[in-house]
Structure formats: structure tokens, C-alpha cells
């Protein structure tokens, strides 16, 4: 039996979406797992080489997942990706950072971030 929950419902239960995947029959599914302290900070460090504190890290991670989903849909519709294929999380993160991060960060002037080169 499939259960439908939104992000708020998952969060209330202590879970978070860590990836989205598409099947060959074009059905999206969310990959969820229990949320651990600092989980999104660590995931972003792996993906974008920046240390961003929670809760901003979770917000960015969710933006990257949305970007992956939307860009995959756009690319499949434009014939640039095969039906049932999707961008990788790394590709989506790199693209989101290039296209959206500067604007996202400018709306949060007090956000502290550390790149791996600054350590």
C-alpha cells in the first residue's frame, strides 16, 4: 500500500527526502530516510564543496531536488534525455549552484559558509 505524504508530513515524522528518481514508466518516487543532525550540511559538503549550516543546508538541498525534477522533466520533453532517465544529484547540484545560488544567498546576507579551500 502506497502512502502519500508531503515534505511537511515527512519532517513531522522525522524523515527527509534525499533523492528523487524516475522509473522507466515515467513515475517519480522520493527516496526518504530518517533525518540525522547535520545530515544536509554533510550532503551539501559532498555535492558542492561548501559547508552550510542547518536549516539553510536543508533548504538548499530541497531546492536542488526540485531543480533535478524540473530539469529532468524539461530535458526529457525536449528530447535531450531518454525517457526514464534523470539528471544525477551531482549534475542538478552543480547546475543549481551556477544558476541560482548567488540570488538565493543574496537574500540571506548573514549566512556563513565555508568552502573546502578556506579550511
N, C-alpha and C positions, 0 to 999 in steps of 0.2 A: 504494500500500500504506500503510495507516494503522499508525502505531507508537504504542503506549500507554506513556507514561511518567508517573510521579508527580512531584510537585514536587521531591522529593529527587533523582531522576534527572535532571530538567531542570537543577537547580542544579549538579550534578556536571559537566554538560556546558557550563556557563556561560550557561544560558538562564533566563529567568524568565517567569512568566505576567503579562501586562499588562492583560488583559481577558478576560471570558467572554461568549460570545454564544450565542443560541439561534436555531435555524433555524425555518422555518415548519412543519417536520415534528417539532418539539419535540426536536431533538437539540442538545445543548450541545457547544460546542467552545471550546478555550482559544486565545487569541491570545498567541503567545510571541515573544520577541525576545531577542537577546543582552543580557546584563546589563552595564551600564557603571557605573563608580564613581559613587556618589551618585545613581543613577537614581531610586531610590524616594523619597529626600529631595526631589528636584525634582518628582516626580509628586504627592507629597502637598502640596507648597507650592502647586501649581496647583489642587488639589482642595479643600483645607481651609484654606489660608492660614496654615499653620504650618510652621516649619522644624523637622523632627525628624531627628536623626542616624541613620545606618545603625548597626546592623542593625534597630533598632526601627522605622524607617520601612518596611522591607520587611515586618516582622511586621504592622504596621497595614494596609499595602496588601493583604496576603493576607487579613486579616480583612474588609476592605471587599469584596474579590472574593467571599469566602464569603457575606457578607451579601447581595450583589447576587443571587447564585444562589439562595439560600434564599428571600429575599423575593419574587423573581420567581416562583418555583415556588408560593409561598403565594398570591400575588396572582392568578396565572392560575387556580389551583384554586378560589379564592373568587369568580372572575368579575370581578375588578377590573382585570385586564389581559387584553388579547386574546391568544389562543393564538399563539405565535410571537413575542410581544413581550417586552421585558425592561426593567427599570429601567435608566437610564443610570448610568454610573460616578459621575457627579456626584451624582445622587439617592441612590445607595447610600452614597457617602461622607458626605454631609450627614446622612443618617439614622443611619448607624453612629456618627458622632461624637456626635450628640444622644443616642442610646440607650446606647452602650457605652464611649465614650472615657473618661469620668470614672472608671469602675470599672477599666478597663484601666490607666489612668495611676496610680491609687492603689496598684496592685500593683508599681509601679516608681517609688518616691519619689525616686530620684536622676536620673530622666530630665530632661534640659534641653530645653526647647522655646522657640521664639521665634515670636510671631505677627507678621504684617506690620506691625501697628500699633506694635509695640515697637521696630522698627528705627529 
